[in-house]
Amino acid sequence: MSLRVFAAALTAAFATFAAAAPAPASLGTIRWVVQDVPPHFTFAQGHAPRSVAELGRGEVDGFMRVLIARMPGWQHEFVEASTARYEAESRRGRTLCSTLHVRTPERLQWAWFSHLYPPLVSREIHVVVRRELLDRLAPARPEDGRLQLAELLKRPELRLIVARDRAFGAQIDNLLAQHTVARIPVGTKLGSQVLDMLRAGRMDYTLEYPTVLHEYLARQSDPGALVALPMAEGLSTLLATVSCSRTPEGRRAIEAIDAAVRDLARDPRREAWVREWRGDRSTPQDLRRLNAYMDERARGGPRIE
């Protein structure tokens, strides 16, 4: 047999073996809840992502890019769904996961939770108000310039509206629960829907991330119409969390996600993946928080509840 014939036969044998070998079994499919809330999560193609490649590069979807890369064997799908639908589907036994939902005692009834990274500057909740009403808020602004939400809520002449199913963190949620606050149902574009109502004068102020407001105003003809003001209680924003339906499949998914976070934390090339995720948006304060958090995650075990 000539060398050329032998090589051809060997190539054919390898091809036959490869065709016969079974493909690696998938560990399962994680179906992620997605919502268009730029710049945290953006429908970069004008619609919900249909693949990992279509994820945007904001705070949340950008982190999902680096997280999913640490989950070999898992398939990923994206489901555009409101918070109300996420809860309803979970209670019916369907498994969904989300990086967009804050942990609350009520949500622990139907979802598992773990956490992803520490509070960044971009995650501080602000009071958003129409510019012409700034003077009316002056009494609630102490010398440090941060509004006191607790004082604003004592003024019934100032109407606050927030999304019905939205959570803002323990301190803000507890304050809202002590007052009569209008909550409206919204879909998967919760940021823009409430801000549209504020611009139209249907309320006096709302609560939102300043980065969300900045992105919203960039799409408006009057970018100076709304103003974001820092508030004292906004500093208590919780850790960014990930959740999955409280089902057996959801437990497997949250364990895999938690393990991927710990893998990121242990990576000696941390600076590289942080740059891939955050670009040049990180402040020195953000980086200090992130490194301290990841050092702790690298040393510890699973963090699931």
MOMO-V850250 format. One record per run of one state. SS is the DSSP state (H for helix, E for strand, - for the rest). FROM is the first residue (numbers start at 0). TO is the last residue. If there is no record, write none. Layout:
ss=<SS:SS>
from=<FROM:FROM>
to=<TO:TO>
This chain:
ss=<-:H:-:E:-:E:-:E:-:H:-:H:-:E:-:H:-:E:-:H:-:E:-:H:-:E:H:E:-:E:-:H:-:E:-:H:-:E:-:H:-:E:H:-:E:H:-:E:-:H:-:H:-:H:->
from=<0:2:20:27:34:36:37:40:41:51:54:58:68:73:80:82:91:96:98:106:109:110:117:120:123:124:130:140:141:146:147:148:152:159:163:169:177:181:184:189:199:204:209:217:225:231:236:239:245:247:266:269:278:283:299>
to=<1:19:26:33:35:36:39:40:50:53:57:67:72:79:81:90:95:97:105:108:109:116:119:122:123:129:139:140:145:146:147:151:158:162:168:176:180:183:188:198:203:208:216:224:230:235:238:244:246:265:268:277:282:298:304>
